[in-house]
Amino acid sequence: MLKDNGIQKVKLFDAEESVLKALAGSGIEVMVAISNDQLADMTHYDRAKKWVQRNITHYNFDGGVNIK
């Protein structure tokens, strides 16, 4: 539906696996945001790195997800 409507980029407010799977291989650019209550934790590099590993790099689907 997104591609049919010419949408090339989406911003997600959660790294939901089913949504990322649906976008895998679509060519749609995906930006994943964090919730406001997580902002304080992201000032610590190690915590931010773990969040990215758990919520972003963890998703290595066939076709990949174009995450920016």
Backbone as a chain_set.jsonl record, in Angstrom:
{"seq": "MLKDNGIQKVKLFDAEESVLKALAGSGIEVMVAISNDQLADMTHYDRAKKWVQRNITHYNFDGGVNIK", "coords": {"N": [[0.824, -1.182, 0.0], [1.956, 1.238, 0.791], [3.994, 1.633, -1.162], [2.367, 1.635, -3.427], [1.153, 4.069, -3.159], [3.176, 5.798, -3.601], [4.909, 6.349, -1.527], [8.045, 6.825, -0.159], [9.559, 6.972, 2.087], [9.405, 6.236, 5.572], [8.636, 6.919, 8.996], [9.109, 5.315, 11.957], [7.88, 4.779, 15.248], [8.594, 2.845, 16.915], [10.455, -0.149, 17.106], [9.106, -2.416, 15.833], [8.917, -5.807, 15.171], [7.204, -7.154, 13.284], [6.408, -5.076, 11.61], [8.85, -4.187, 10.571], [9.578, -6.508, 9.226], [7.592, -6.519, 7.264], [8.373, -4.34, 5.767], [10.794, -5.118, 4.772], [12.906, -5.515, 2.02], [11.375, -3.834, 0.482], [12.371, -1.454, -0.434], [11.708, 0.916, 0.635], [12.692, 3.646, 2.582], [13.478, 3.608, 5.989], [13.065, 5.206, 9.065], [13.784, 4.882, 12.403], [12.522, 5.81, 15.458], [12.933, 6.677, 18.954], [11.111, 6.399, 22.024], [10.069, 9.169, 24.115], [10.534, 8.639, 26.825], [12.816, 7.138, 26.759], [14.894, 8.744, 26.081], [16.76, 9.844, 27.969], [18.347, 7.633, 28.609], [19.725, 7.281, 26.252], [21.818, 9.006, 26.234], [23.987, 7.775, 27.128], [26.548, 6.06, 25.715], [26.997, 3.201, 25.613], [24.497, 2.138, 26.381], [22.879, 3.157, 24.34], [24.061, 1.92, 22.14], [23.5, -0.781, 22.704], [20.702, -0.696, 22.529], [20.383, -0.161, 19.796], [21.563, -2.48, 18.709], [19.798, -4.435, 19.701], [17.31, -3.608, 18.705], [17.57, -2.774, 16.051], [19.899, -3.66, 14.368], [19.534, -6.294, 14.869], [17.544, -7.153, 13.19], [17.928, -8.779, 10.453], [16.789, -9.374, 7.784], [15.908, -11.294, 4.828], [16.523, -9.559, 1.905], [16.676, -7.293, 3.34], [16.229, -4.327, 5.374], [15.891, -0.992, 4.684], [17.246, 0.953, 6.656], [17.708, 4.09, 8.04]], "CA": [[0.0, 0.0, 0.0], [2.828, 2.412, 0.82], [4.603, 1.798, -2.482], [1.304, 1.978, -4.384], [0.846, 5.487, -2.972], [4.375, 6.588, -3.876], [5.634, 6.685, -0.3], [9.412, 6.326, -0.249], [10.169, 7.031, 3.416], [8.492, 6.186, 6.709], [9.234, 7.065, 10.317], [8.461, 4.447, 12.937], [8.113, 5.195, 16.618], [8.899, 1.626, 17.644], [11.112, -1.126, 16.234], [8.226, -3.584, 15.869], [9.427, -6.813, 14.245], [6.28, -7.439, 12.181], [6.431, -3.935, 10.689], [10.127, -4.227, 9.876], [9.502, -7.624, 8.277], [6.737, -6.106, 6.151], [9.108, -3.364, 4.967], [12.012, -5.736, 4.245], [12.938, -5.694, 0.574], [10.45, -2.921, -0.202], [13.072, -0.287, -0.957], [11.266, 2.093, 1.377], [13.629, 4.065, 3.615], [12.834, 3.565, 7.297], [13.709, 5.865, 10.195], [13.207, 4.367, 13.644], [12.694, 6.746, 16.569], [12.74, 6.13, 20.294], [10.107, 7.146, 22.789], [10.617, 10.214, 24.973], [11.008, 8.107, 28.107], [14.105, 6.483, 26.543], [15.898, 9.732, 25.693], [17.81, 9.987, 28.98], [19.249, 6.487, 28.494], [20.502, 7.349, 25.024], [22.985, 9.869, 26.428], [25.077, 6.86, 27.467], [26.889, 5.365, 24.478], [26.805, 1.753, 25.704], [23.057, 1.863, 26.378], [22.384, 3.447, 22.989], [24.578, 0.864, 21.267], [22.726, -1.995, 22.985], [19.363, -0.501, 21.981], [20.486, -0.325, 18.344], [21.793, -3.906, 18.435], [18.59, -5.19, 20.042], [16.123, -3.15, 17.979], [17.815, -2.429, 14.652], [20.786, -4.597, 13.68], [18.972, -7.622, 15.112], [16.676, -7.492, 12.06], [18.691, -9.007, 9.242], [15.868, -10.143, 6.959], [16.218, -11.405, 3.405], [16.115, -8.334, 1.225], [17.079, -6.197, 4.204], [15.396, -3.159, 5.629], [16.684, 0.209, 4.407], [17.113, 1.796, 7.852], [18.599, 5.257, 8.108]], "C": [[0.875, 1.255, 0.0], [3.445, 2.673, -0.55], [3.573, 2.199, -3.522], [0.942, 3.451, -4.316], [2.077, 6.372, -3.112], [5.172, 6.981, -2.644], [7.004, 6.015, -0.35], [10.109, 6.271, 1.096], [9.087, 6.93, 4.475], [9.29, 6.384, 7.993], [8.425, 6.216, 11.28], [8.81, 4.929, 14.338], [8.32, 3.996, 17.531], [9.525, 0.658, 16.648], [10.338, -2.438, 16.305], [8.641, -4.572, 14.776], [8.501, -7.046, 13.057], [6.266, -6.308, 11.153], [7.727, -3.94, 9.894], [10.17, -5.377, 8.872], [8.691, -7.234, 7.054], [7.468, -5.131, 5.224], [10.363, -3.946, 4.323], [11.888, -5.954, 2.741], [12.052, -4.75, -0.203], [11.153, -1.76, -0.877], [12.666, 0.997, -0.27], [12.275, 2.382, 2.482], [12.896, 4.178, 4.944], [13.682, 4.303, 8.331], [13.003, 5.368, 11.449], [13.546, 5.337, 14.762], [12.55, 6.003, 17.892], [11.704, 6.976, 21.009], [10.79, 8.139, 23.722], [11.167, 9.673, 26.285], [12.34, 7.366, 27.977], [15.232, 7.471, 26.248], [17.045, 9.838, 26.687], [18.82, 8.841, 28.89], [20.159, 6.596, 27.274], [21.673, 8.323, 25.112], [24.2, 9.04, 26.823], [25.339, 5.975, 26.251], [26.589, 3.869, 24.546], [25.332, 1.366, 25.69], [22.463, 2.082, 25.001], [22.82, 2.348, 22.02], [23.797, -0.438, 21.462], [21.317, -1.883, 22.422], [19.385, -0.725, 20.469], [20.697, -1.791, 17.985], [20.523, -4.72, 18.642], [17.42, -4.847, 19.121], [16.324, -2.877, 16.494], [18.66, -3.502, 13.96], [20.347, -6.045, 13.872], [18.148, -8.096, 13.911], [17.488, -7.582, 10.784], [17.863, -9.919, 8.341], [16.398, -10.274, 5.544], [15.696, -10.153, 2.719], [16.447, -7.106, 2.039], [16.028, -5.118, 4.372], [16.298, -1.954, 5.481], [16.507, 1.201, 5.559], [18.159, 2.884, 7.822], [18.622, 5.793, 9.514]], "O": [[0.578, 2.222, -0.702], [3.422, 3.801, -1.042], [3.861, 3.008, -4.403], [0.476, 4.024, -5.301], [2.034, 7.557, -2.781], [6.029, 7.862, -2.719], [7.114, 4.806, -0.555], [11.133, 5.603, 1.24], [7.991, 7.465, 4.31], [10.474, 6.053, 8.06], [7.21, 6.377, 11.403], [9.909, 5.428, 14.577], [8.234, 4.106, 18.754], [9.158, 0.651, 15.473], [10.856, -3.449, 16.78], [8.706, -4.215, 13.6], [8.975, -7.127, 11.924], [6.128, -6.56, 9.956], [7.715, -3.723, 8.683], [10.737, -5.234, 7.788], [9.056, -7.578, 5.93], [7.203, -5.107, 4.022], [10.935, -3.333, 3.423], [10.899, -6.503, 2.255], [11.977, -4.845, -1.428], [10.603, -1.146, -1.79], [13.218, 2.058, -0.561], [12.667, 1.483, 3.227], [11.821, 4.774, 5.019], [14.88, 4.049, 8.452], [11.777, 5.425, 11.546], [14.714, 5.65, 14.989], [12.104, 4.856, 17.937], [11.455, 8.123, 20.64], [11.956, 7.965, 24.076], [12.157, 10.189, 26.802], [12.936, 7.0, 28.991], [16.397, 7.079, 26.173], [18.203, 9.914, 26.275], [20.018, 9.057, 29.074], [21.261, 6.047, 27.278], [22.441, 8.45, 24.158], [25.32, 9.551, 26.848], [24.461, 5.232, 25.813], [25.984, 3.324, 23.623], [24.955, 0.378, 25.059], [21.64, 1.291, 24.541], [22.036, 1.903, 21.182], [23.471, -1.118, 20.489], [20.785, -2.858, 21.893], [18.51, -1.398, 19.924], [20.072, -2.293, 17.051], [20.21, -5.599, 17.839], [16.619, -5.723, 18.794], [15.349, -2.759, 15.753], [18.172, -4.179, 13.055], [20.752, -6.923, 13.111], [18.063, -9.295, 13.646], [17.711, -6.576, 10.109], [18.193, -11.09, 8.157], [17.228, -9.479, 5.103], [14.555, -9.743, 2.936], [16.499, -5.998, 1.505], [15.071, -5.023, 3.604], [17.364, -1.899, 6.093], [15.734, 2.155, 5.465], [19.343, 2.628, 7.607], [19.311, 6.776, 9.789]]}, "num_chains": 1, "name": "protein.A"}
